[in-house]
Amino acid sequence: MSLYNHDWRKVIKILKKFGFDVTRQRGSHLILKKDGKIISVPRHSPIAMPTLRSILIQAGISENDFVKFL
């Protein structure tokens, strides 16, 4: 699978499997935290591939590891 056209709910679910917790919501974005890392995920679908790639870089998750959970 690729990083194209993923629903924000699916992305949140996968990030939770990596240990991130939703701490709050600010407008149309969810804020997640883990070990001092803070990432923001937009609540609209689909999440654009460049945006998802940026989220994964901020989270310290490789694309291959993310795709394994799809």
mmCIF file as Biopython writes it, N, C-alpha, C and O atoms, coordinates in Angstrom:
data_model
#
loop_
_atom_site.group_PDB
_atom_site.id
_atom_site.type_symbol
_atom_site.label_atom_id
_atom_site.label_alt_id
_atom_site.label_comp_id
_atom_site.label_asym_id
_atom_site.label_entity_id
_atom_site.label_seq_id
_atom_site.pdbx_PDB_ins_code
_atom_site.Cartn_x
_atom_site.Cartn_y
_atom_site.Cartn_z
_atom_site.occupancy
_atom_site.B_iso_or_equiv
_atom_site.auth_seq_id
_atom_site.auth_asym_id
_atom_site.pdbx_PDB_model_num
ATOM 1   N N  . MET A ? 1  ? 0.838   -1.187 0.000  1.0 0.0 1  A 1 
ATOM 2   C CA . MET A ? 1  ? 0.000   0.000  0.000  1.0 0.0 1  A 1 
ATOM 3   C C  . MET A ? 1  ? 0.879   1.245  0.000  1.0 0.0 1  A 1 
ATOM 4   O O  . MET A ? 1  ? 2.069   1.192  0.312  1.0 0.0 1  A 1 
ATOM 5   N N  . SER A ? 2  ? 0.273   2.338  -0.350 1.0 0.0 2  A 1 
ATOM 6   C CA . SER A ? 2  ? 1.019   3.584  -0.407 1.0 0.0 2  A 1 
ATOM 7   C C  . SER A ? 2  ? 0.479   4.569  0.632  1.0 0.0 2  A 1 
ATOM 8   O O  . SER A ? 2  ? -0.393  4.240  1.436  1.0 0.0 2  A 1 
ATOM 9   N N  . LEU A ? 3  ? 1.013   5.762  0.589  1.0 0.0 3  A 1 
ATOM 10  C CA . LEU A ? 3  ? 0.595   6.798  1.528  1.0 0.0 3  A 1 
ATOM 11  C C  . LEU A ? 3  ? -0.525  7.668  0.962  1.0 0.0 3  A 1 
ATOM 12  O O  . LEU A ? 3  ? -0.838  8.711  1.536  1.0 0.0 3  A 1 
ATOM 13  N N  . TYR A ? 4  ? -1.126  7.265  -0.138 1.0 0.0 4  A 1 
ATOM 14  C CA . TYR A ? 4  ? -2.162  8.066  -0.778 1.0 0.0 4  A 1 
ATOM 15  C C  . TYR A ? 4  ? -3.540  7.820  -0.184 1.0 0.0 4  A 1 
ATOM 16  O O  . TYR A ? 4  ? -3.888  6.687  0.150  1.0 0.0 4  A 1 
ATOM 17  N N  . ASN A ? 5  ? -4.317  8.882  -0.056 1.0 0.0 5  A 1 
ATOM 18  C CA . ASN A ? 5  ? -5.749  8.835  0.253  1.0 0.0 5  A 1 
ATOM 19  C C  . ASN A ? 5  ? -6.117  8.031  1.491  1.0 0.0 5  A 1 
ATOM 20  O O  . ASN A ? 5  ? -6.860  7.054  1.400  1.0 0.0 5  A 1 
ATOM 21  N N  . HIS A ? 6  ? -5.609  8.430  2.630  1.0 0.0 6  A 1 
ATOM 22  C CA . HIS A ? 6  ? -5.964  7.749  3.870  1.0 0.0 6  A 1 
ATOM 23  C C  . HIS A ? 6  ? -6.873  8.631  4.710  1.0 0.0 6  A 1 
ATOM 24  O O  . HIS A ? 6  ? -6.669  9.840  4.821  1.0 0.0 6  A 1 
ATOM 25  N N  . ASP A ? 7  ? -7.868  8.007  5.292  1.0 0.0 7  A 1 
ATOM 26  C CA . ASP A ? 7  ? -8.822  8.670  6.163  1.0 0.0 7  A 1 
ATOM 27  C C  . ASP A ? 7  ? -8.121  9.078  7.461  1.0 0.0 7  A 1 
ATOM 28  O O  . ASP A ? 7  ? -7.272  8.344  7.966  1.0 0.0 7  A 1 
ATOM 29  N N  . TRP A ? 8  ? -8.471  10.235 7.994  1.0 0.0 8  A 1 
ATOM 30  C CA . TRP A ? 8  ? -7.812  10.720 9.216  1.0 0.0 8  A 1 
ATOM 31  C C  . TRP A ? 8  ? -8.048  9.778  10.387 1.0 0.0 8  A 1 
ATOM 32  O O  . TRP A ? 8  ? -7.191  9.658  11.262 1.0 0.0 8  A 1 
ATOM 33  N N  . ARG A ? 9  ? -9.199  9.107  10.418 1.0 0.0 9  A 1 
ATOM 34  C CA . ARG A ? 9  ? -9.485  8.172  11.517 1.0 0.0 9  A 1 
ATOM 35  C C  . ARG A ? 9  ? -8.510  6.997  11.506 1.0 0.0 9  A 1 
ATOM 36  O O  . ARG A ? 9  ? -8.046  6.550  12.555 1.0 0.0 9  A 1 
ATOM 37  N N  . LYS A ? 10 ? -8.209  6.508  10.310 1.0 0.0 10 A 1 
ATOM 38  C CA . LYS A ? 10 ? -7.275  5.392  10.173 1.0 0.0 10 A 1 
ATOM 39  C C  . LYS A ? 10 ? -5.869  5.820  10.601 1.0 0.0 10 A 1 
ATOM 40  O O  . LYS A ? 10 ? -5.158  5.062  11.262 1.0 0.0 10 A 1 
ATOM 41  N N  . VAL A ? 11 ? -5.477  7.030  10.224 1.0 0.0 11 A 1 
ATOM 42  C CA . VAL A ? 11 ? -4.153  7.542  10.591 1.0 0.0 11 A 1 
ATOM 43  C C  . VAL A ? 11 ? -4.044  7.661  12.111 1.0 0.0 11 A 1 
ATOM 44  O O  . VAL A ? 11 ? -3.025  7.277  12.686 1.0 0.0 11 A 1 
ATOM 45  N N  . ILE A ? 12 ? -5.078  8.188  12.768 1.0 0.0 12 A 1 
ATOM 46  C CA . ILE A ? 12 ? -5.074  8.314  14.231 1.0 0.0 12 A 1 
ATOM 47  C C  . ILE A ? 12 ? -4.968  6.939  14.873 1.0 0.0 12 A 1 
ATOM 48  O O  . ILE A ? 12 ? -4.206  6.757  15.822 1.0 0.0 12 A 1 
ATOM 49  N N  . LYS A ? 13 ? -5.718  5.976  14.370 1.0 0.0 13 A 1 
ATOM 50  C CA . LYS A ? 13 ? -5.712  4.621  14.924 1.0 0.0 13 A 1 
ATOM 51  C C  . LYS A ? 13 ? -4.309  4.002  14.836 1.0 0.0 13 A 1 
ATOM 52  O O  . LYS A ? 13 ? -3.853  3.352  15.776 1.0 0.0 13 A 1 
ATOM 53  N N  . ILE A ? 14 ? -3.639  4.209  13.712 1.0 0.0 14 A 1 
ATOM 54  C CA . ILE A ? 14 ? -2.290  3.663  13.547 1.0 0.0 14 A 1 
ATOM 55  C C  . ILE A ? 14 ? -1.305  4.383  14.462 1.0 0.0 14 A 1 
ATOM 56  O O  . ILE A ? 14 ? -0.444  3.741  15.064 1.0 0.0 14 A 1 
ATOM 57  N N  . LEU A ? 15 ? -1.417  5.702  14.575 1.0 0.0 15 A 1 
ATOM 58  C CA . LEU A ? 15 ? -0.522  6.445  15.465 1.0 0.0 15 A 1 
ATOM 59  C C  . LEU A ? 15 ? -0.703  6.005  16.915 1.0 0.0 15 A 1 
ATOM 60  O O  . LEU A ? 15 ? 0.266   5.973  17.674 1.0 0.0 15 A 1 
ATOM 61  N N  . LYS A ? 16 ? -1.924  5.669  17.304 1.0 0.0 16 A 1 
ATOM 62  C CA . LYS A ? 16 ? -2.162  5.162  18.659 1.0 0.0 16 A 1 
ATOM 63  C C  . LYS A ? 16 ? -1.451  3.831  18.869 1.0 0.0 16 A 1 
ATOM 64  O O  . LYS A ? 16 ? -0.985  3.552  19.974 1.0 0.0 16 A 1 
ATOM 65  N N  . LYS A ? 17 ? -1.358  3.008  17.833 1.0 0.0 17 A 1 
ATOM 66  C CA . LYS A ? 17 ? -0.636  1.736  17.937 1.0 0.0 17 A 1 
ATOM 67  C C  . LYS A ? 17 ? 0.853   1.969  18.165 1.0 0.0 17 A 1 
ATOM 68  O O  . LYS A ? 17 ? 1.536   1.123  18.742 1.0 0.0 17 A 1 
ATOM 69  N N  . PHE A ? 18 ? 1.354   3.113  17.713 1.0 0.0 18 A 1 
ATOM 70  C CA . PHE A ? 18 ? 2.752   3.472  17.932 1.0 0.0 18 A 1 
ATOM 71  C C  . PHE A ? 18 ? 2.952   4.189  19.266 1.0 0.0 18 A 1 
ATOM 72  O O  . PHE A ? 18 ? 4.060   4.631  19.568 1.0 0.0 18 A 1 
ATOM 73  N N  . GLY A ? 19 ? 1.899   4.307  20.060 1.0 0.0 19 A 1 
ATOM 74  C CA . GLY A ? 19 ? 2.030   4.869  21.401 1.0 0.0 19 A 1 
ATOM 75  C C  . GLY A ? 19 ? 1.618   6.317  21.558 1.0 0.0 19 A 1 
ATOM 76  O O  . GLY A ? 19 ? 1.774   6.876  22.644 1.0 0.0 19 A 1 
ATOM 77  N N  . PHE A ? 20 ? 1.102   6.941  20.522 1.0 0.0 20 A 1 
ATOM 78  C CA . PHE A ? 20 ? 0.662   8.330  20.616 1.0 0.0 20 A 1 
ATOM 79  C C  . PHE A ? 20 ? -0.727  8.390  21.235 1.0 0.0 20 A 1 
ATOM 80  O O  . PHE A ? 20 ? -1.559  7.513  21.005 1.0 0.0 20 A 1 
ATOM 81  N N  . ASP A ? 21 ? -0.968  9.433  22.021 1.0 0.0 21 A 1 
ATOM 82  C CA . ASP A ? 21 ? -2.269  9.649  22.651 1.0 0.0 21 A 1 
ATOM 83  C C  . ASP A ? 21 ? -2.833  10.987 22.195 1.0 0.0 21 A 1 
ATOM 84  O O  . ASP A ? 21 ? -2.107  11.976 22.100 1.0 0.0 21 A 1 
ATOM 85  N N  . VAL A ? 22 ? -4.126  11.010 21.917 1.0 0.0 22 A 1 
ATOM 86  C CA . VAL A ? 22 ? -4.789  12.262 21.568 1.0 0.0 22 A 1 
ATOM 87  C C  . VAL A ? 22 ? -4.936  13.072 22.850 1.0 0.0 22 A 1 
ATOM 88  O O  . VAL A ? 22 ? -5.569  12.627 23.807 1.0 0.0 22 A 1 
ATOM 89  N N  . THR A ? 23 ? -4.346  14.266 22.860 1.0 0.0 23 A 1 
ATOM 90  C CA . THR A ? 23 ? -4.394  15.088 24.062 1.0 0.0 23 A 1 
ATOM 91  C C  . THR A ? 23 ? -5.464  16.165 23.978 1.0 0.0 23 A 1 
ATOM 92  O O  . THR A ? 23 ? -6.062  16.534 24.989 1.0 0.0 23 A 1 
ATOM 93  N N  . ARG A ? 24 ? -5.704  16.668 22.769 1.0 0.0 24 A 1 
ATOM 94  C CA . ARG A ? 24 ? -6.725  17.707 22.626 1.0 0.0 24 A 1 
ATOM 95  C C  . ARG A ? 24 ? -7.048  17.907 21.155 1.0 0.0 24 A 1 
ATOM 96  O O  . ARG A ? 24 ? -6.418  17.334 20.265 1.0 0.0 24 A 1 
ATOM 97  N N  . GLN A ? 25 ? -8.050  18.740 20.935 1.0 0.0 25 A 1 
ATOM 98  C CA . GLN A ? 25 ? -8.425  19.111 19.580 1.0 0.0 25 A 1 
ATOM 99  C C  . GLN A ? 25 ? -8.399  20.620 19.484 1.0 0.0 25 A 1 
ATOM 100 O O  . GLN A ? 25 ? -8.881  21.318 20.376 1.0 0.0 25 A 1 
ATOM 101 N N  . ARG A ? 26 ? -7.839  21.116 18.407 1.0 0.0 26 A 1 
ATOM 102 C CA . ARG A ? 26 ? -7.795  22.559 18.183 1.0 0.0 26 A 1 
ATOM 103 C C  . ARG A ? 26 ? -8.378  22.818 16.801 1.0 0.0 26 A 1 
ATOM 104 O O  . ARG A ? 26 ? -7.715  22.586 15.790 1.0 0.0 26 A 1 
ATOM 105 N N  . GLY A ? 27 ? -9.596  23.291 16.758 1.0 0.0 27 A 1 
ATOM 106 C CA . GLY A ? 27 ? -10.251 23.512 15.472 1.0 0.0 27 A 1 
ATOM 107 C C  . GLY A ? 27 ? -10.445 22.199 14.744 1.0 0.0 27 A 1 
ATOM 108 O O  . GLY A ? 27 ? -11.062 21.271 15.266 1.0 0.0 27 A 1 
ATOM 109 N N  . SER A ? 28 ? -9.915  22.128 13.534 1.0 0.0 28 A 1 
ATOM 110 C CA . SER A ? 28 ? -10.077 20.917 12.734 1.0 0.0 28 A 1 
ATOM 111 C C  . SER A ? 28 ? -8.853  20.009 12.813 1.0 0.0 28 A 1 
ATOM 112 O O  . SER A ? 28 ? -8.647  19.178 11.928 1.0 0.0 28 A 1 
ATOM 113 N N  . HIS A ? 29 ? -8.044  20.154 13.850 1.0 0.0 29 A 1 
ATOM 114 C CA . HIS A ? 29 ? -6.843  19.332 14.012 1.0 0.0 29 A 1 
ATOM 115 C C  . HIS A ? 29 ? -6.844  18.640 15.377 1.0 0.0 29 A 1 
ATOM 116 O O  . HIS A ? 29 ? -7.255  19.217 16.383 1.0 0.0 29 A 1 
ATOM 117 N N  . LEU A ? 30 ? -6.377  17.400 15.386 1.0 0.0 30 A 1 
ATOM 118 C CA . LEU A ? 30 ? -6.165  16.671 16.632 1.0 0.0 30 A 1 
ATOM 119 C C  . LEU A ? 30 ? -4.693  16.768 16.991 1.0 0.0 30 A 1 
ATOM 120 O O  . LEU A ? 30 ? -3.832  16.677 16.115 1.0 0.0 30 A 1 
ATOM 121 N N  . ILE A ? 31 ? -4.398  16.952 18.263 1.0 0.0 31 A 1 
ATOM 122 C CA . ILE A ? 31 ? -3.031  17.044 18.750 1.0 0.0 31 A 1 
ATOM 123 C C  . ILE A ? 31 ? -2.718  15.755 19.496 1.0 0.0 31 A 1 
ATOM 124 O O  . ILE A ? 31 ? -3.445  15.365 20.409 1.0 0.0 31 A 1 
ATOM 125 N N  . LEU A ? 32 ? -1.625  15.091 19.099 1.0 0.0 32 A 1 
ATOM 126 C CA . LEU A ? 32 ? -1.209  13.844 19.728 1.0 0.0 32 A 1 
ATOM 127 C C  . LEU A ? 32 ? 0.164   14.027 20.355 1.0 0.0 32 A 1 
ATOM 128 O O  . LEU A ? 32 ? 0.981   14.803 19.860 1.0 0.0 32 A 1 
ATOM 129 N N  . LYS A ? 33 ? 0.418   13.303 21.456 1.0 0.0 33 A 1 
ATOM 130 C CA . LYS A ? 33 ? 1.699   13.386 22.160 1.0 0.0 33 A 1 
ATOM 131 C C  . LYS A ? 33 ? 2.242   12.004 22.460 1.0 0.0 33 A 1 
ATOM 132 O O  . LYS A ? 33 ? 1.500   11.042 22.658 1.0 0.0 33 A 1 
ATOM 133 N N  . LYS A ? 34 ? 3.575   11.940 22.487 1.0 0.0 34 A 1 
ATOM 134 C CA . LYS A ? 34 ? 4.287   10.744 22.943 1.0 0.0 34 A 1 
ATOM 135 C C  . LYS A ? 34 ? 5.719   11.157 23.250 1.0 0.0 34 A 1 
ATOM 136 O O  . LYS A ? 34 ? 6.411   11.695 22.386 1.0 0.0 34 A 1 
ATOM 137 N N  . ASP A ? 35 ? 6.158   10.914 24.453 1.0 0.0 35 A 1 
ATOM 138 C CA . ASP A ? 35 ? 7.551   11.165 24.845 1.0 0.0 35 A 1 
ATOM 139 C C  . ASP A ? 35 ? 8.057   12.537 24.409 1.0 0.0 35 A 1 
ATOM 140 O O  . ASP A ? 35 ? 9.166   12.651 23.887 1.0 0.0 35 A 1 
ATOM 141 N N  . GLY A ? 36 ? 7.267   13.562 24.617 1.0 0.0 36 A 1 
ATOM 142 C CA . GLY A ? 36 ? 7.691   14.913 24.275 1.0 0.0 36 A 1 
ATOM 143 C C  . GLY A ? 36 ? 7.479   15.293 22.823 1.0 0.0 36 A 1 
ATOM 144 O O  . GLY A ? 36 ? 7.628   16.463 22.472 1.0 0.0 36 A 1 
ATOM 145 N N  . LYS A ? 37 ? 7.137   14.339 21.968 1.0 0.0 37 A 1 
ATOM 146 C CA . LYS A ? 37 ? 6.844   14.641 20.570 1.0 0.0 37 A 1 
ATOM 147 C C  . LYS A ? 37 ? 5.387   15.061 20.473 1.0 0.0 37 A 1 
ATOM 148 O O  . LYS A ? 37 ? 4.502   14.394 21.010 1.0 0.0 37 A 1 
ATOM 149 N N  . ILE A ? 38 ? 5.146   16.157 19.793 1.0 0.0 38 A 1 
ATOM 150 C CA . ILE A ? 38 ? 3.791   16.658 19.609 1.0 0.0 38 A 1 
ATOM 151 C C  . ILE A ? 38 ? 3.534   16.743 18.111 1.0 0.0 38 A 1 
ATOM 152 O O  . ILE A ? 38 ? 4.297   17.368 17.375 1.0 0.0 38 A 1 
ATOM 153 N N  . ILE A ? 39 ? 2.453   16.109 17.665 1.0 0.0 39 A 1 
ATOM 154 C CA . ILE A ? 39 ? 2.108   16.167 16.249 1.0 0.0 39 A 1 
ATOM 155 C C  . ILE A ? 39 ? 0.652   16.583 16.097 1.0 0.0 39 A 1 
ATOM 156 O O  . ILE A ? 39 ? -0.177  16.344 16.975 1.0 0.0 39 A 1 
ATOM 157 N N  . SER A ? 40 ? 0.364   17.199 14.982 1.0 0.0 40 A 1 
ATOM 158 C CA . SER A ? 40 ? -0.975  17.674 14.672 1.0 0.0 40 A 1 
ATOM 159 C C  . SER A ? 40 ? -1.477  16.933 13.438 1.0 0.0 40 A 1 
ATOM 160 O O  . SER A ? 40 ? -0.782  16.855 12.425 1.0 0.0 40 A 1 
ATOM 161 N N  . VAL A ? 41 ? -2.695  16.386 13.533 1.0 0.0 41 A 1 
ATOM 162 C CA . VAL A ? 41 ? -3.280  15.641 12.419 1.0 0.0 41 A 1 
ATOM 163 C C  . VAL A ? 41 ? -4.582  16.329 12.014 1.0 0.0 41 A 1 
ATOM 164 O O  . VAL A ? 41 ? -5.473  16.512 12.843 1.0 0.0 41 A 1 
ATOM 165 N N  . PRO A ? 42 ? -4.694  16.710 10.738 1.0 0.0 42 A 1 
ATOM 166 C CA . PRO A ? 42 ? -5.924  17.364 10.293 1.0 0.0 42 A 1 
ATOM 167 C C  . PRO A ? 42 ? -7.099  16.400 10.270 1.0 0.0 42 A 1 
ATOM 168 O O  . PRO A ? 42 ? -6.952  15.227 9.925  1.0 0.0 42 A 1 
ATOM 169 N N  . ARG A ? 43 ? -8.268  16.910 10.640 1.0 0.0 43 A 1 
ATOM 170 C CA . ARG A ? 43 ? -9.481  16.087 10.631 1.0 0.0 43 A 1 
ATOM 171 C C  . ARG A ? 43 ? -10.251 16.314 9.338  1.0 0.0 43 A 1 
ATOM 172 O O  . ARG A ? 43 ? -11.378 16.809 9.351  1.0 0.0 43 A 1 
ATOM 173 N N  . HIS A ? 44 ? -9.638  15.952 8.235  1.0 0.0 44 A 1 
ATOM 174 C CA . HIS A ? 44 ? -10.339 15.947 6.957  1.0 0.0 44 A 1 
ATOM 175 C C  . HIS A ? 44 ? -9.792  14.798 6.138  1.0 0.0 44 A 1 
ATOM 176 O O  . HIS A ? 44 ? -8.647  14.380 6.313  1.0 0.0 44 A 1 
ATOM 177 N N  . SER A ? 45 ? -10.615 14.297 5.250  1.0 0.0 45 A 1 
ATOM 178 C CA . SER A ? 45 ? -10.212 13.144 4.450  1.0 0.0 45 A 1 
ATOM 179 C C  . SER A ? 45 ? -10.343 13.480 2.981  1.0 0.0 45 A 1 
ATOM 180 O O  . SER A ? 45 ? -11.250 14.218 2.595  1.0 0.0 45 A 1 
ATOM 181 N N  . PRO A ? 46 ? -9.466  12.959 2.165  1.0 0.0 46 A 1 
ATOM 182 C CA . PRO A ? 46 ? -8.283  12.203 2.566  1.0 0.0 46 A 1 
ATOM 183 C C  . PRO A ? 46 ? -7.161  13.140 2.994  1.0 0.0 46 A 1 
ATOM 184 O O  . PRO A ? 46 ? -7.138  14.314 2.625  1.0 0.0 46 A 1 
ATOM 185 N N  . ILE A ? 47 ? -6.238  12.604 3.775  1.0 0.0 47 A 1 
ATOM 186 C CA . ILE A ? 47 ? -5.044  13.364 4.151  1.0 0.0 47 A 1 
ATOM 187 C C  . ILE A ? 47 ? -4.074  13.270 2.981  1.0 0.0 47 A 1 
ATOM 188 O O  . ILE A ? 47 ? -3.752  12.174 2.523  1.0 0.0 47 A 1 
ATOM 189 N N  . ALA A ? 48 ? -3.614  14.401 2.505  1.0 0.0 48 A 1 
ATOM 190 C CA . ALA A ? 48 ? -2.707  14.437 1.360  1.0 0.0 48 A 1 
ATOM 191 C C  . ALA A ? 48 ? -1.406  13.711 1.689  1.0 0.0 48 A 1 
ATOM 192 O O  . ALA A ? 48 ? -0.939  13.733 2.828  1.0 0.0 48 A 1 
ATOM 193 N N  . MET A ? 49 ? -0.834  13.073 0.684  1.0 0.0 49 A 1 
ATOM 194 C CA . MET A ? 49 ? 0.384   12.295 0.872  1.0 0.0 49 A 1 
ATOM 195 C C  . MET A ? 49 ? 1.533   13.131 1.448  1.0 0.0 49 A 1 
ATOM 196 O O  . MET A ? 49 ? 2.209   12.658 2.362  1.0 0.0 49 A 1 
ATOM 197 N N  . PRO A ? 50 ? 1.786   14.359 0.954  1.0 0.0 50 A 1 
ATOM 198 C CA . PRO A ? 50 ? 2.863   15.149 1.569  1.0 0.0 50 A 1 
ATOM 199 C C  . PRO A ? 50 ? 2.593   15.483 3.040  1.0 0.0 50 A 1 
ATOM 200 O O  . PRO A ? 50 ? 3.522   15.535 3.846  1.0 0.0 50 A 1 
ATOM 201 N N  . THR A ? 51 ? 1.336   15.707 3.383  1.0 0.0 51 A 1 
ATOM 202 C CA . THR A ? 51 ? 0.975   15.985 4.774  1.0 0.0 51 A 1 
ATOM 203 C C  . THR A ? 51 ? 1.212   14.763 5.640  1.0 0.0 51 A 1 
ATOM 204 O O  . THR A ? 51 ? 1.763   14.873 6.735  1.0 0.0 51 A 1 
ATOM 205 N N  . LEU A ? 52 ? 0.797   13.594 5.156  1.0 0.0 52 A 1 
ATOM 206 C CA . LEU A ? 52 ? 1.001   12.356 5.905  1.0 0.0 52 A 1 
ATOM 207 C C  . LEU A ? 52 ? 2.487   12.068 6.072  1.0 0.0 52 A 1 
ATOM 208 O O  . LEU A ? 52 ? 2.921   11.636 7.140  1.0 0.0 52 A 1 
ATOM 209 N N  . ARG A ? 53 ? 3.260   12.303 5.031  1.0 0.0 53 A 1 
ATOM 210 C CA . ARG A ? 53 ? 4.707   12.089 5.115  1.0 0.0 53 A 1 
ATOM 211 C C  . ARG A ? 53 ? 5.312   13.004 6.183  1.0 0.0 53 A 1 
ATOM 212 O O  . ARG A ? 53 ? 6.184   12.576 6.939  1.0 0.0 53 A 1 
ATOM 213 N N  . SER A ? 54 ? 4.862   14.247 6.252  1.0 0.0 54 A 1 
ATOM 214 C CA . SER A ? 54 ? 5.350   15.188 7.264  1.0 0.0 54 A 1 
ATOM 215 C C  . SER A ? 54 ? 4.970   14.732 8.668  1.0 0.0 54 A 1 
ATOM 216 O O  . SER A ? 54 ? 5.773   14.839 9.595  1.0 0.0 54 A 1 
ATOM 217 N N  . ILE A ? 55 ? 3.750   14.223 8.830  1.0 0.0 55 A 1 
ATOM 218 C CA . ILE A ? 55 ? 3.304   13.705 10.128 1.0 0.0 55 A 1 
ATOM 219 C C  . ILE A ? 55 ? 4.201   12.555 10.563 1.0 0.0 55 A 1 
ATOM 220 O O  . ILE A ? 55 ? 4.605   12.487 11.724 1.0 0.0 55 A 1 
ATOM 221 N N  . LEU A ? 56 ? 4.515   11.650 9.639  1.0 0.0 56 A 1 
ATOM 222 C CA . LEU A ? 56 ? 5.352   10.496 9.973  1.0 0.0 56 A 1 
ATOM 223 C C  . LEU A ? 56 ? 6.771   10.920 10.347 1.0 0.0 56 A 1 
ATOM 224 O O  . LEU A ? 56 ? 7.366   10.347 11.260 1.0 0.0 56 A 1 
ATOM 225 N N  . ILE A ? 57 ? 7.314   11.909 9.657  1.0 0.0 57 A 1 
ATOM 226 C CA . ILE A ? 57 ? 8.656   12.406 9.985  1.0 0.0 57 A 1 
ATOM 227 C C  . ILE A ? 57 ? 8.655   13.000 11.392 1.0 0.0 57 A 1 
ATOM 228 O O  . ILE A ? 57 ? 9.566   12.733 12.176 1.0 0.0 57 A 1 
ATOM 229 N N  . GLN A ? 58 ? 7.646   13.801 11.715 1.0 0.0 58 A 1 
ATOM 230 C CA . GLN A ? 58 ? 7.551   14.402 13.047 1.0 0.0 58 A 1 
ATOM 231 C C  . GLN A ? 58 ? 7.394   13.341 14.129 1.0 0.0 58 A 1 
ATOM 232 O O  . GLN A ? 58 ? 7.901   13.492 15.240 1.0 0.0 58 A 1 
ATOM 233 N N  . ALA A ? 59 ? 6.677   12.256 13.787 1.0 0.0 59 A 1 
ATOM 234 C CA . ALA A ? 59 ? 6.433   11.182 14.751 1.0 0.0 59 A 1 
ATOM 235 C C  . ALA A ? 59 ? 7.621   10.232 14.863 1.0 0.0 59 A 1 
ATOM 236 O O  . ALA A ? 59 ? 7.691   9.443  15.805 1.0 0.0 59 A 1 
ATOM 237 N N  . GLY A ? 60 ? 8.554   10.295 13.914 1.0 0.0 60 A 1 
ATOM 238 C CA . GLY A ? 60 ? 9.696   9.386  13.926 1.0 0.0 60 A 1 
ATOM 239 C C  . GLY A ? 60 ? 9.328   7.983  13.465 1.0 0.0 60 A 1 
ATOM 240 O O  . GLY A ? 60 ? 9.931   7.005  13.907 1.0 0.0 60 A 1 
ATOM 241 N N  . ILE A ? 61 ? 8.348   7.879  12.584 1.0 0.0 61 A 1 
ATOM 242 C CA . ILE A ? 61 ? 7.881   6.591  12.069 1.0 0.0 61 A 1 
ATOM 243 C C  . ILE A ? 61 ? 8.242   6.506  10.593 1.0 0.0 61 A 1 
ATOM 244 O O  . ILE A ? 61 ? 7.986   7.438  9.831  1.0 0.0 61 A 1 
ATOM 245 N N  . SER A ? 62 ? 8.837   5.387  10.193 1.0 0.0 62 A 1 
ATOM 246 C CA . SER A ? 62 ? 9.175   5.224  8.782  1.0 0.0 62 A 1 
ATOM 247 C C  . SER A ? 62 ? 7.916   4.903  7.983  1.0 0.0 62 A 1 
ATOM 248 O O  . SER A ? 62 ? 6.936   4.389  8.523  1.0 0.0 62 A 1 
ATOM 249 N N  . GLU A ? 63 ? 7.959   5.211  6.697  1.0 0.0 63 A 1 
ATOM 250 C CA . GLU A ? 63 ? 6.819   4.920  5.833  1.0 0.0 63 A 1 
ATOM 251 C C  . GLU A ? 63 ? 6.545   3.419  5.793  1.0 0.0 63 A 1 
ATOM 252 O O  . GLU A ? 63 ? 5.389   2.997  5.782  1.0 0.0 63 A 1 
ATOM 253 N N  . ASN A ? 64 ? 7.601   2.618  5.772  1.0 0.0 64 A 1 
ATOM 254 C CA . ASN A ? 64 ? 7.432   1.160  5.729  1.0 0.0 64 A 1 
ATOM 255 C C  . ASN A ? 64 ? 6.735   0.647  6.984  1.0 0.0 64 A 1 
ATOM 256 O O  . ASN A ? 64 ? 5.859   -0.213 6.896  1.0 0.0 64 A 1 
ATOM 257 N N  . ASP A ? 65 ? 7.114   1.165  8.147  1.0 0.0 65 A 1 
ATOM 258 C CA . ASP A ? 65 ? 6.469   0.744  9.395  1.0 0.0 65 A 1 
ATOM 259 C C  . ASP A ? 65 ? 4.993   1.149  9.404  1.0 0.0 65 A 1 
ATOM 260 O O  . ASP A ? 65 ? 4.139   0.388  9.859  1.0 0.0 65 A 1 
ATOM 261 N N  . PHE A ? 66 ? 4.704   2.334  8.906  1.0 0.0 66 A 1 
ATOM 262 C CA . PHE A ? 66 ? 3.319   2.800  8.859  1.0 0.0 66 A 1 
ATOM 263 C C  . PHE A ? 66 ? 2.481   1.917  7.939  1.0 0.0 66 A 1 
ATOM 264 O O  . PHE A ? 66 ? 1.366   1.529  8.287  1.0 0.0 66 A 1 
ATOM 265 N N  . VAL A ? 67 ? 3.020   1.604  6.771  1.0 0.0 67 A 1 
ATOM 266 C CA . VAL A ? 67 ? 2.288   0.814  5.777  1.0 0.0 67 A 1 
ATOM 267 C C  . VAL A ? 67 ? 1.989   -0.589 6.296  1.0 0.0 67 A 1 
ATOM 268 O O  . VAL A ? 67 ? 0.992   -1.190 5.896  1.0 0.0 67 A 1 
ATOM 269 N N  . LYS A ? 68 ? 2.828   -1.119 7.174  1.0 0.0 68 A 1 
ATOM 270 C CA . LYS A ? 68 ? 2.592   -2.456 7.731  1.0 0.0 68 A 1 
ATOM 271 C C  . LYS A ? 68 ? 1.276   -2.522 8.506  1.0 0.0 68 A 1 
ATOM 272 O O  . LYS A ? 68 ? 0.669   -3.590 8.598  1.0 0.0 68 A 1 
ATOM 273 N N  . PHE A ? 69 ? 0.829   -1.397 9.062  1.0 0.0 69 A 1 
ATOM 274 C CA . PHE A ? 69 ? -0.389  -1.372 9.865  1.0 0.0 69 A 1 
ATOM 275 C C  . PHE A ? 69 ? -1.650  -1.094 9.043  1.0 0.0 69 A 1 
ATOM 276 O O  . PHE A ? 69 ? -2.754  -1.091 9.586  1.0 0.0 69 A 1 
ATOM 277 N N  . LEU A ? 70 ? -1.490  -0.862 7.743  1.0 0.0 70 A 1 
ATOM 278 C CA . LEU A ? 70 ? -2.667  -0.586 6.895  1.0 0.0 70 A 1 
ATOM 279 C C  . LEU A ? 70 ? -3.432  -1.848 6.598  1.0 0.0 70 A 1 
ATOM 280 O O  . LEU A ? 70 ? -4.446  -1.806 5.902  1.0 0.0 70 A 1 
#
